[in-house]
Amino acid sequence: MSVARKNLMLGTAGHVDHGKTALVKALTGCDTDTLAEEKRRGLTIDLGFAPWRMADGRVVGIVDVPGHVDFVRNMVAGAHGIDIVILVVAADDGVMPQTREHLDILSLMGLRHGLVALTKIDLVAPEMRELVSEDIRGLLAGTFLEGAPICPMSNVTGEGYEGFFDALNQQVAACEGRADAGLFRAWVSDVFTIRGFGTVVTGIPTSGVVRVGDRLCLLPAGSFGRVRRLEVYGEDATVGRAGECVALNLSDFDHESIHRGMVLCESEALQPVTMAEAELQILPTISAHVKDYAEVHFHIGTAVVLARLALLEGGDLTPGQRQMVQVRLAKPLALAPGERFVIRANVAGPKQSGLTTIGGGRVLGVSNVRLRRKRPWTLAALAARKEVMDDPLCWCELMLYEAGQPSSLAALADRCLLHPEELSPLLQSLRAMGRLVEADSGVVVHREVMQAAAGKMLEAIKAFHVADPQRVGIDRECLFGSLGGEGSFQELALQALERAGQVAVIETRVAAAGWSPRLFASDLALCDRLAQSLQRAGYARPTGEELAATVGESPERVQAMLGVLVDRGVAVELTKGLVVHREAVVAAQPVALELLARGPSFSTMQFRDALGVSRKYAVPLLDDLDKTHFTVREGHDRTAGAGARDRLLAEVNGSRTHLGLC
């Protein structure tokens, strides 16, 4: 019989020996201190997980974290999966250093729900209990736990348990839990092997759903394997969800190649990076400034690596300040926008010394490119990401805008770390809002990106008219090439301009709406003389300087009039700067037909020899025949295109008629 599960995780926090593990055992019946060293020393060293079966039958997970200062890195590794915290404070000790540091870490990790368990009340007088409660209220002031219930209790006598359970149930009811949306991602918490089953990986998924049979990628290694078996809270299951403690029995993985800090994900959309852009907040209680390029311990998920902080806004970071930074990692990690992190560093001061939590923040972007400091557009882009990160629709629109060009649905889904079916309703909303343009091929582009591209294209067309006022318009391919980017994007922009009536497309040329070439009688006369020169030259076209000398004009004016001849169809521009009379191109067609009559294809060398020209002319002539579909290129040879096939068929039919066969 299956039990209902709520996709959220409880977690303990607090100083060493304040009763966290005993509290978890009282809730769940499980002793989460399973290591021999933990038993010997009587303290929690690593993370412990247990299921709490609530009175209504639902199951919620609990992660027990270590409280000793030496194991804060393990505490942070567990904190990434916590949704509701139980801050444990012993009445006989009161607020201690790790109480404060754990609360700082939880605040930096973005927690919003929790309560306080005031344990060991059996060891103190009621007056001391009240004094400690006042200290706790002072500690919580200004934090996410301000006003949270403080529940006096004893793990020995059971006093106060009923009130604690009621308060905890209220917290669970108020917390929405984690959604199943998004690509499956899980930070590796532990890995081991079981005889007869193989590699087992445990963790708390941060997003998505995993099922038996799913193919998963291990990052940053980049290796793949499948889920053989799946357990949730120690029980067999077919599905594991975000916010649950899952154990995955994986095929094709050697357990020795997997370690804490790696990520299992269902898609290659997530890639290892060495840079992360983020907003960093420095705790107001630290006793030192953070300088540019400071070395820190970067804790995210279950990983911890050394990193350098590039302060993108310049200057030092003082206690309590925030700044956009680029975290430059010593080792690649598989990071995702939105993830919370904590930084720790060696601090020397009157109140602190050694490795201490100094701040944290949220990843806004990931890359492998170093950003330069004090760049307004960079800071604006990061600020925009911060503003919309928690709104799926706005985040989707921003990812579409940042793409800067048309995106397939699959590519955009990867950018958003969503499944295509999860992306579709978001695109439908953006379409209804008029925020995107969709092409026939199914690609989408942000309307503002399209408008910017169209505006840039129109400027290029008008600039061409200024430079060459005698021309009908700019060649489409030249226009696209001058603007850069993908041809499909430029085609979309051109179509948008044409629909808006801002441009006219004349065969292969593009002109601004209402444009007319400015040709004088002297221009037309020069065109006639140039046409005659090209006709006489055939394939041996003289250079621009030679033509200019022949007609007695400047090379620049000759070049402009050659463009007019191309526009009027009198001449053909085979390649940039190589213009021949159209008769020369037409004369090449019978030569190609004769070669095709001898066999199914011919080579460039055969065409060159048959035409009696150099390769310099043969290759562009063949390219022009391909462009007009007279021939088709197949490797290094040419076969008959639609134009050649029609001519060959007409000749065959003519021969049959001449012989009286038809």
C-alpha positions as CSV (number, residue, x, y, z in Angstrom):
1,M,0.0,0.0,0.0
2,S,1.5,3.4,-1.0
3,V,1.6,6.3,1.4
4,A,1.1,10.0,0.6
5,R,4.3,12.0,0.5
6,K,4.7,15.7,0.7
7,N,7.6,17.1,-1.4
8,L,9.5,18.8,1.3
9,M,12.4,18.2,3.7
10,L,12.7,19.0,7.4
11,G,16.1,19.7,8.8
12,T,17.8,20.2,12.1
13,A,20.3,22.9,12.9
14,G,22.2,24.1,15.9
15,H,25.3,23.7,18.1
16,V,26.9,20.4,18.8
17,D,25.4,18.3,21.6
18,H,22.2,20.3,21.8
19,G,20.0,17.3,21.1
20,K,19.4,17.4,17.3
21,T,19.9,13.6,16.7
22,A,17.9,12.7,19.8
23,L,15.0,14.9,18.6
24,V,15.1,13.2,15.1
25,K,15.0,9.8,16.8
26,A,12.0,10.8,18.9
27,L,10.2,11.9,15.8
28,T,11.1,9.0,13.5
29,G,12.3,6.2,15.7
30,C,15.5,6.2,13.6
31,D,19.1,6.8,14.9
32,T,20.7,8.8,12.1
33,D,24.2,8.5,13.6
34,T,25.2,5.4,11.7
35,L,28.9,5.8,11.4
36,A,31.2,3.9,13.8
37,E,33.1,7.2,14.5
38,E,29.8,8.9,15.3
39,K,29.0,6.1,17.8
40,R,32.4,6.3,19.4
41,R,32.5,10.1,19.7
42,G,28.9,10.6,20.5
43,L,28.3,13.3,18.0
44,T,27.0,13.7,14.4
45,I,29.7,13.9,11.8
46,D,27.9,13.5,8.5
47,L,24.3,13.9,7.2
48,G,21.6,11.5,8.4
49,F,18.3,11.0,6.8
50,A,15.0,9.6,8.2
51,P,11.3,9.6,7.3
52,W,8.7,11.1,9.6
53,R,5.3,9.6,9.4
54,M,2.8,12.2,10.3
55,A,-0.4,11.6,12.2
56,D,-2.5,11.9,9.0
57,G,-0.4,9.2,7.3
58,R,1.8,11.5,5.1
59,V,5.5,11.0,5.0
60,V,8.0,13.9,5.2
61,G,11.8,13.5,5.2
62,I,14.2,14.8,7.9
63,V,17.9,15.5,7.4
64,D,20.0,15.6,10.6
65,V,23.1,17.8,10.2
66,P,26.2,17.9,12.3
67,G,26.6,20.8,14.8
68,H,30.4,20.6,15.4
69,V,32.4,23.5,13.9
70,D,34.7,21.0,12.2
71,F,31.8,19.7,10.1
72,V,30.1,22.9,9.0
73,R,30.8,21.8,5.3
74,N,28.6,18.8,5.9
75,M,26.0,20.9,7.5
76,V,25.9,23.2,4.4
77,A,25.7,20.1,2.2
78,G,22.5,19.1,4.0
79,A,21.0,22.6,4.2
80,H,20.6,22.8,0.4
81,G,17.7,20.4,0.6
82,I,15.9,21.8,3.7
83,D,12.5,23.5,3.4
84,I,11.6,23.7,7.1
85,V,14.3,24.0,9.8
86,I,14.1,22.9,13.4
87,L,16.7,25.2,15.1
88,V,17.7,23.2,18.2
89,V,19.0,25.2,21.3
90,A,19.8,23.5,24.6
91,A,18.4,25.2,27.6
92,D,21.6,24.5,29.6
93,D,23.9,26.0,27.0
94,G,21.8,28.7,25.3
95,V,22.8,30.3,22.1
96,M,26.3,29.1,21.0
97,P,28.6,29.9,18.0
98,Q,27.3,27.2,15.8
99,T,23.7,28.3,16.6
100,R,24.5,31.6,15.1
101,E,26.5,30.3,12.2
102,H,23.8,27.7,11.3
103,L,21.1,30.4,11.4
104,D,23.2,32.6,9.1
105,I,23.7,29.7,6.7
106,L,20.0,29.0,6.6
107,S,19.1,32.6,6.0
108,L,21.6,32.8,3.1
109,M,20.1,29.6,1.7
110,G,16.7,31.4,1.4
111,L,14.7,29.4,4.0
112,R,11.3,30.8,5.0
113,H,9.8,28.3,7.4
114,G,10.9,26.9,10.7
115,L,10.6,26.8,14.5
116,V,12.9,26.5,17.5
117,A,13.2,23.4,19.8
118,L,14.4,24.5,23.2
119,T,15.7,21.2,24.4
120,K,17.1,19.9,27.8
121,I,14.6,21.9,29.8
122,D,14.7,19.1,32.4
123,L,18.3,20.3,33.3
124,V,17.4,23.9,34.1
125,A,15.1,25.9,36.3
126,P,12.0,27.7,34.8
127,E,13.7,31.1,35.2
128,M,16.8,30.0,33.2
129,R,14.5,28.6,30.5
130,E,12.8,32.0,30.2
131,L,16.2,33.8,30.0
132,V,17.4,31.5,27.2
133,S,14.1,32.0,25.4
134,E,14.7,35.8,25.5
135,D,18.2,35.3,24.1
136,I,16.8,33.2,21.3
137,R,14.2,35.9,20.4
138,G,17.0,38.4,20.2
139,L,19.0,36.1,17.9
140,L,16.0,35.6,15.6
141,A,15.1,39.3,15.3
142,G,15.4,40.4,11.7
143,T,15.7,36.8,10.4
144,F,13.2,34.6,8.6
145,L,12.6,32.9,12.1
146,E,11.6,36.2,13.8
147,G,8.3,35.4,15.6
148,A,8.7,31.6,15.0
149,P,7.4,29.3,17.8
150,I,9.9,28.5,20.5
151,C,8.9,25.1,21.9
152,P,10.4,24.0,25.3
153,M,10.9,20.3,25.5
154,S,12.9,17.4,26.9
155,N,14.1,14.4,24.9
156,V,14.5,12.6,28.2
157,T,11.2,13.1,29.9
158,G,9.1,13.9,26.9
159,E,7.8,17.1,28.4
160,G,6.7,19.6,25.7
161,Y,6.5,17.1,22.9
162,E,2.8,17.6,22.3
163,G,3.2,21.4,21.8
164,F,6.3,20.8,19.6
165,F,4.4,18.3,17.4
166,D,1.5,20.7,17.0
167,A,3.8,23.6,16.0
168,L,5.7,21.4,13.6
169,N,2.5,20.2,11.9
170,Q,1.5,23.8,11.4
171,Q,4.8,24.6,9.8
172,V,4.4,21.6,7.4
173,A,0.9,22.6,6.5
174,A,2.0,26.2,5.8
175,C,4.9,25.1,3.5
176,E,3.9,24.4,-0.1
177,G,6.7,22.0,-0.7
178,R,8.6,21.7,-4.0
179,A,7.0,21.5,-7.4
180,D,7.8,18.6,-9.7
181,A,8.4,20.9,-12.7
182,G,11.7,21.1,-14.5
183,L,14.4,18.8,-15.6
184,F,15.4,16.2,-12.9
185,R,18.5,17.4,-11.0
186,A,19.9,16.0,-7.8
187,W,23.2,16.7,-5.9
188,V,24.9,13.6,-4.9
189,S,24.9,13.2,-1.1
190,D,26.3,9.7,-0.7
191,V,27.4,6.8,-2.9
192,F,28.0,3.2,-2.0
193,T,27.8,-0.3,-3.5
194,I,25.5,-3.2,-2.6
195,R,26.5,-6.8,-3.5
196,G,24.1,-8.1,-6.2
197,F,22.8,-4.6,-7.0
198,G,25.8,-2.4,-7.7
199,T,26.2,1.4,-7.4
200,V,23.7,3.3,-5.2
201,V,23.5,7.1,-5.1
202,T,21.5,9.1,-2.6
203,G,20.4,12.7,-2.6
204,I,17.5,15.2,-2.4
205,P,16.4,16.2,-5.9
206,T,16.2,19.9,-6.4
207,S,13.8,19.7,-9.3
208,G,11.9,17.3,-11.5
209,V,10.9,13.7,-11.3
210,V,13.0,10.5,-11.7
211,R,11.6,7.1,-12.7
212,V,12.9,3.5,-12.9
213,G,14.4,3.1,-16.3
214,D,15.4,6.8,-16.8
215,R,18.7,7.6,-18.4
216,L,20.7,10.0,-16.2
217,C,23.9,12.0,-16.8
218,L,26.5,12.4,-14.1
219,L,28.2,15.8,-14.1
220,P,30.9,17.0,-14.4
221,A,32.1,13.6,-15.5
222,G,29.6,13.5,-18.5
223,S,29.0,9.7,-18.1
224,F,25.5,8.1,-18.5
225,G,23.7,5.3,-16.8
226,R,20.1,4.1,-16.1
227,V,18.0,3.8,-13.0
228,R,17.6,0.1,-12.1
229,R,15.8,0.5,-8.8
230,L,14.5,3.4,-6.8
231,E,13.8,3.9,-3.1
232,V,12.2,6.9,-1.4
233,Y,12.7,7.1,2.3
234,G,14.0,3.5,2.3
235,E,11.0,2.0,0.6
236,D,10.8,0.7,-3.0
237,A,9.2,3.2,-5.4
238,T,8.8,3.7,-9.1
239,V,9.0,7.6,-8.9
240,G,11.1,10.0,-6.9
241,R,10.3,13.7,-6.8
242,A,12.0,17.0,-5.9
243,G,12.2,17.4,-2.1
244,E,12.3,13.7,-1.3
245,C,15.2,11.6,-0.1
246,V,15.9,9.2,-2.9
247,A,18.3,6.3,-3.4
248,L,19.0,5.4,-7.0
249,N,20.5,2.0,-8.0
250,L,22.3,2.9,-11.2
251,S,23.7,0.8,-14.0
252,D,26.9,1.6,-16.0
253,F,28.5,3.6,-13.2
254,D,31.5,2.6,-11.1
255,H,30.8,3.8,-7.5
256,E,34.4,4.9,-7.1
257,S,34.0,7.4,-9.9
258,I,31.1,9.2,-8.1
259,H,31.5,11.4,-5.1
260,R,29.6,14.0,-3.1
261,G,29.3,17.3,-5.0
262,M,28.5,15.7,-8.4
263,V,25.1,16.2,-10.0
264,L,22.7,13.6,-11.6
265,C,20.5,15.1,-14.2
266,E,18.2,13.8,-17.0
267,S,19.4,16.1,-19.8
268,E,22.6,17.4,-21.3
269,A,21.1,20.9,-21.0
270,L,23.1,21.3,-17.8
271,Q,26.8,21.6,-18.4
272,P,29.8,21.9,-16.1
273,V,31.1,25.5,-15.8
274,T,34.0,27.3,-14.1
275,M,32.2,30.6,-13.7
276,A,29.0,31.6,-12.0
277,E,27.5,35.1,-12.0
278,A,25.6,35.9,-8.7
279,E,24.5,38.5,-6.3
280,L,26.6,38.1,-3.2
281,Q,25.5,39.3,0.3
282,I,28.1,39.7,3.0
283,L,26.9,39.1,6.6
284,P,26.8,42.2,8.7
285,T,28.5,40.4,11.6
286,I,31.8,39.6,9.9
287,S,34.9,41.6,11.0
288,A,36.7,42.1,7.7
289,H,36.2,43.5,4.2
290,V,36.1,41.2,1.2
291,K,38.5,42.3,-1.5
292,D,38.4,41.8,-5.2
293,Y,39.6,38.4,-6.2
294,A,39.5,37.1,-2.7
295,E,39.9,33.3,-2.3
296,V,36.9,31.6,-0.6
297,H,35.4,28.2,0.0
298,F,32.3,28.1,-2.3
299,H,29.5,25.8,-0.9
300,I,26.6,24.9,-3.3
301,G,24.4,21.9,-3.2
302,T,26.6,19.2,-1.7
303,A,29.7,20.6,-3.3
304,V,32.5,22.7,-1.9
305,V,35.4,24.1,-4.1
306,L,37.9,26.9,-3.8
307,A,37.0,29.9,-5.8
308,R,37.9,33.6,-6.4
309,L,35.4,36.4,-6.2
310,A,35.5,39.0,-9.1
311,L,33.6,42.0,-7.8
312,L,31.8,43.3,-10.9
313,E,30.8,46.6,-9.4
314,G,34.3,47.4,-8.2
315,G,35.7,48.3,-4.7
316,D,35.7,46.1,-1.6
317,L,32.6,44.5,0.0
318,T,32.0,45.7,3.5
319,P,29.9,43.9,6.1
320,G,26.2,43.9,5.3
321,Q,26.8,44.9,1.6
322,R,25.5,43.3,-1.6
323,Q,27.2,43.2,-5.0
324,M,27.1,41.5,-8.3
325,V,30.1,39.1,-8.6
326,Q,31.5,36.4,-10.8
327,V,32.6,33.4,-8.9
328,R,35.6,31.8,-10.6
329,L,35.8,28.1,-9.6
330,A,39.0,26.1,-9.2
331,K,37.1,23.0,-10.5
332,P,34.1,22.8,-12.8
333,L,30.6,22.2,-11.3
334,A,27.2,21.6,-12.8
335,L,25.4,24.7,-11.6
336,A,22.0,26.1,-12.5
337,P,20.5,29.6,-12.2
338,G,18.5,30.1,-9.0
339,E,20.6,27.8,-6.8
340,R,21.7,29.2,-3.4
341,F,25.3,29.2,-2.2
342,V,27.4,30.0,0.9
343,I,30.9,31.3,1.0
344,R,33.3,30.7,3.9
345,A,36.8,32.2,4.3
346,N,39.6,32.5,6.7
347,V,38.9,35.6,8.8
348,A,41.1,37.1,11.4
349,G,39.5,39.5,13.9
350,P,38.6,40.2,17.5
351,K,35.4,38.1,17.3
352,Q,36.3,35.6,14.5
353,S,39.2,33.5,13.4
354,G,39.8,30.6,11.1
355,L,37.3,29.4,8.5
356,T,34.0,31.2,8.9
357,T,30.8,31.8,7.0
358,I,31.1,35.3,5.6
359,G,28.2,35.5,3.1
360,G,26.2,33.8,0.3
361,G,23.8,34.5,-2.4
362,R,22.1,33.1,-5.5
363,V,23.4,32.0,-8.8
364,L,22.0,34.3,-11.6
365,G,23.9,32.8,-14.6
366,V,26.6,30.3,-15.5
367,S,29.4,30.5,-18.1
368,N,33.0,29.7,-18.9
369,V,33.8,33.3,-19.9
370,R,35.4,35.9,-17.7
371,L,33.3,39.0,-17.3
372,R,34.9,42.5,-17.1
373,R,34.2,44.7,-14.2
374,K,32.1,47.8,-14.1
375,R,30.2,47.1,-17.3
376,P,26.8,48.7,-17.1
377,W,25.2,46.3,-19.6
378,T,26.5,43.3,-17.6
379,L,25.2,44.6,-14.3
380,A,21.8,45.5,-15.9
381,A,21.5,42.0,-17.4
382,L,22.2,40.4,-14.0
383,A,19.8,42.7,-12.3
384,A,17.1,41.7,-14.8
385,R,17.7,38.0,-14.1
386,K,17.5,38.6,-10.3
387,E,14.1,40.5,-10.7
388,V,12.3,37.7,-12.7
389,M,14.0,34.6,-11.4
390,D,11.1,33.4,-9.3
391,D,8.5,34.0,-12.0
392,P,8.5,31.1,-14.6
393,L,6.7,33.2,-17.3
394,C,9.0,36.2,-17.0
395,W,12.1,33.9,-16.8
396,C,11.0,32.2,-20.0
397,E,10.6,35.5,-21.7
398,L,14.0,36.7,-20.5
399,M,15.7,33.5,-21.7
400,L,14.0,34.0,-25.1
401,Y,15.2,37.6,-25.2
402,E,18.8,36.7,-24.2
403,A,19.0,34.1,-26.9
404,G,19.2,37.0,-29.3
405,Q,18.0,34.9,-32.3
406,P,15.4,32.4,-33.2
407,S,15.3,29.3,-30.9
408,S,13.8,25.9,-31.4
409,L,11.4,24.8,-28.7
410,A,13.9,22.2,-27.6
411,A,16.7,24.7,-27.3
412,L,14.6,27.2,-25.4
413,A,13.3,24.4,-23.0
414,D,17.0,23.5,-22.3
415,R,17.8,27.2,-21.5
416,C,14.9,27.3,-19.1
417,L,15.7,23.8,-17.7
418,L,12.2,22.7,-18.5
419,H,10.6,19.9,-20.5
420,P,9.1,21.0,-23.8
421,E,5.6,20.2,-22.6
422,E,6.2,22.5,-19.6
423,L,7.4,25.2,-21.9
424,S,4.4,25.2,-24.2
425,P,1.9,26.9,-21.9
426,L,4.4,29.6,-21.1
427,L,4.9,30.3,-24.8
428,Q,1.2,30.3,-25.3
429,S,0.9,33.1,-22.8
430,L,3.8,35.0,-24.4
431,R,2.1,34.6,-27.8
432,A,-1.1,36.0,-26.4
433,M,0.8,39.0,-24.9
434,G,2.4,39.6,-28.3
435,R,5.9,39.1,-26.9
436,L,7.1,36.5,-29.4
437,V,7.3,35.9,-33.2
438,E,6.9,32.3,-34.5
439,A,8.2,31.1,-37.8
440,D,6.7,28.5,-40.0
441,S,9.5,26.1,-39.1
442,G,8.4,26.3,-35.4
443,V,11.3,28.4,-34.1
444,V,10.4,31.4,-31.9
445,V,12.1,34.7,-31.3
446,H,11.4,37.6,-28.9
447,R,9.5,40.4,-30.6
448,E,12.0,43.0,-29.4
449,V,14.9,41.0,-30.7
450,M,13.1,40.7,-34.1
451,Q,12.3,44.4,-34.1
452,A,15.9,45.3,-33.4
453,A,17.2,43.0,-36.1
454,A,14.7,44.4,-38.6
455,G,15.7,48.0,-37.7
456,K,19.3,47.2,-38.2
457,M,18.5,45.6,-41.6
458,L,16.5,48.6,-42.7
459,E,19.4,50.9,-41.7
460,A,21.8,48.7,-43.8
461,I,19.5,48.9,-46.8
462,K,19.2,52.7,-46.6
463,A,23.0,53.0,-46.2
464,F,23.4,51.0,-49.4
465,H,21.1,53.4,-51.2
466,V,23.2,56.3,-50.1
467,A,26.4,54.6,-51.2
468,D,25.0,53.3,-54.5
469,P,22.1,55.5,-55.5
470,Q,22.1,54.1,-59.1
471,R,21.3,50.5,-57.9
472,V,17.9,48.9,-57.6
473,G,18.7,47.5,-54.2
474,I,21.2,45.5,-52.2
475,D,21.8,41.8,-53.0
476,R,19.9,39.7,-50.4
477,E,22.9,37.4,-49.7
478,C,25.2,40.4,-49.3
479,L,22.7,42.0,-47.0
480,F,22.5,39.0,-44.8
481,G,26.2,38.5,-44.8
482,S,26.9,42.1,-43.7
483,L,24.6,41.7,-40.7
484,G,25.9,38.4,-39.5
485,G,23.9,35.8,-37.6
486,E,21.9,32.9,-38.9
487,G,20.3,33.3,-42.4
488,S,17.0,32.0,-41.0
489,F,16.9,34.9,-38.5
490,Q,17.7,37.4,-41.2
491,E,15.0,35.9,-43.4
492,L,12.5,36.4,-40.6
493,A,13.5,40.0,-40.2
494,L,13.2,40.6,-43.9
495,Q,9.8,39.1,-44.0
496,A,8.7,41.3,-41.1
497,L,9.9,44.4,-43.0
498,E,8.2,43.3,-46.1
499,R,4.9,42.6,-44.3
500,A,5.2,46.1,-42.7
501,G,5.6,47.6,-46.2
502,Q,9.0,49.1,-45.3
503,V,11.0,47.2,-48.0
504,A,10.4,45.8,-51.5
505,V,12.0,42.5,-52.7
506,I,12.8,42.5,-56.4
507,E,14.1,39.0,-57.3
508,T,17.4,38.8,-55.4
509,R,17.5,42.5,-54.5
510,V,16.1,44.3,-51.5
511,A,15.2,48.0,-51.5
512,A,13.6,50.4,-49.1
513,A,9.9,51.1,-49.9
514,G,9.5,53.8,-52.5
515,W,13.1,53.7,-53.6
516,S,13.9,54.5,-57.3
517,P,17.4,54.4,-58.7
518,R,18.9,57.8,-59.6
519,L,20.2,57.4,-63.2
520,F,21.1,60.3,-65.5
521,A,21.6,60.2,-69.3
522,S,25.4,60.1,-68.8
523,D,24.9,57.0,-66.5
524,L,22.9,55.2,-69.1
525,A,25.4,56.0,-71.8
526,L,28.2,54.6,-69.7
527,C,26.2,51.5,-69.0
528,D,25.9,50.9,-72.8
529,R,29.6,51.3,-73.3
530,L,30.4,48.9,-70.5
531,A,27.9,46.4,-71.8
532,Q,29.6,46.4,-75.2
533,S,33.0,46.0,-73.5
534,L,31.8,43.0,-71.5
535,Q,30.2,41.5,-74.6
536,R,33.4,41.7,-76.6
537,A,35.5,40.4,-73.7
538,G,33.4,37.2,-73.2
539,Y,35.0,35.2,-70.3
540,A,38.2,37.2,-70.4
541,R,36.7,40.1,-68.6
542,P,39.2,43.0,-68.1
543,T,40.0,44.3,-64.6
544,G,38.2,47.2,-63.2
545,E,41.2,49.5,-63.9
546,E,41.3,48.3,-67.5
547,L,37.6,48.9,-68.0
548,A,38.0,52.3,-66.4
549,A,40.8,53.1,-68.8
550,T,38.9,51.9,-71.8
551,V,35.8,54.0,-71.1
552,G,37.7,56.9,-69.6
553,E,35.9,56.9,-66.2
554,S,37.0,56.4,-62.6
555,P,37.1,52.8,-61.3
556,E,34.5,53.7,-58.6
557,R,32.0,55.0,-61.2
558,V,32.7,52.0,-63.4
559,Q,32.0,49.6,-60.5
560,A,28.7,51.4,-59.7
561,M,27.5,51.1,-63.3
562,L,28.5,47.4,-63.4
563,G,26.1,47.0,-60.5
564,V,23.4,48.7,-62.6
565,L,24.0,46.3,-65.4
566,V,23.7,43.4,-62.9
567,D,20.4,44.9,-61.6
568,R,19.0,45.1,-65.2
569,G,20.0,41.5,-66.0
570,V,22.5,42.6,-68.7
571,A,25.4,41.3,-66.7
572,V,25.9,38.6,-64.0
573,E,28.1,38.9,-60.9
574,L,29.7,35.5,-60.6
575,T,31.7,36.3,-57.6
576,K,32.5,39.6,-55.8
577,G,34.2,41.8,-58.4
578,L,33.8,39.3,-61.2
579,V,31.1,40.5,-63.6
580,V,30.5,39.1,-67.1
581,H,28.0,39.7,-69.8
582,R,24.9,37.5,-69.5
583,E,25.5,36.1,-73.0
584,A,28.7,34.5,-71.6
585,V,26.7,32.7,-68.9
586,V,24.0,31.6,-71.4
587,A,26.7,30.3,-73.7
588,A,28.0,28.1,-70.9
589,Q,24.7,26.2,-70.8
590,P,25.1,24.3,-74.1
591,V,28.5,23.3,-73.1
592,A,27.1,21.7,-69.9
593,L,24.3,20.1,-71.9
594,E,26.8,18.5,-74.2
595,L,28.8,17.1,-71.3
596,L,25.6,15.7,-69.7
597,A,24.6,14.1,-73.0
598,R,27.8,12.0,-72.8
599,G,27.2,10.8,-69.3
600,P,25.3,11.4,-66.0
601,S,27.8,13.9,-64.6
602,F,30.9,15.9,-65.4
603,S,33.8,17.3,-63.5
604,T,35.0,20.9,-63.1
605,M,38.1,20.1,-65.2
606,Q,35.9,18.7,-68.0
607,F,33.8,21.8,-68.0
608,R,36.8,24.1,-67.9
609,D,38.5,22.3,-70.9
610,A,35.2,22.2,-72.9
611,L,34.6,25.9,-72.4
612,G,38.3,26.8,-72.9
613,V,38.6,29.0,-69.9
614,S,40.7,29.0,-66.7
615,R,39.4,27.5,-63.4
616,K,39.0,31.1,-62.2
617,Y,36.0,31.4,-64.5
618,A,34.9,27.8,-64.7
619,V,34.1,27.4,-61.0
620,P,31.9,30.6,-60.6
621,L,30.1,29.8,-63.8
622,L,29.3,26.3,-62.5
623,D,28.2,27.9,-59.2
624,D,25.8,30.2,-61.2
625,L,24.4,27.2,-63.1
626,D,23.8,25.5,-59.7
627,K,22.1,28.6,-58.4
628,T,19.7,28.7,-61.3
629,H,19.1,25.0,-60.9
630,F,20.5,24.2,-64.3
631,T,23.0,21.8,-62.7
632,V,23.2,20.2,-59.3
633,R,26.5,19.8,-57.4
634,E,27.2,16.3,-56.1
635,G,30.6,16.2,-54.5
636,H,33.1,17.4,-57.0
637,D,30.9,16.7,-60.0
638,R,27.7,18.2,-61.6
639,T,24.6,16.4,-62.6
640,A,21.6,17.7,-64.5
641,G,19.3,20.0,-62.6
642,A,15.7,20.9,-63.5
643,G,16.8,23.3,-66.2
644,A,19.2,20.9,-67.9
645,R,16.7,18.0,-67.7
646,D,14.0,20.1,-69.4
647,R,16.4,21.1,-72.2
648,L,17.7,17.5,-72.7
649,L,14.1,16.2,-72.7
650,A,13.1,18.9,-75.3
651,E,16.0,17.9,-77.5
652,V,15.1,14.2,-77.3
653,N,11.5,15.0,-78.2
654,G,12.6,17.2,-81.0
655,S,14.7,14.5,-82.4
656,R,11.9,11.9,-82.2
657,T,9.6,14.4,-84.1
658,H,12.3,15.0,-86.8
659,L,12.6,11.2,-87.4
660,G,8.8,10.8,-87.6
661,L,8.7,8.7,-84.4
662,C,6.0,10.8,-82.8
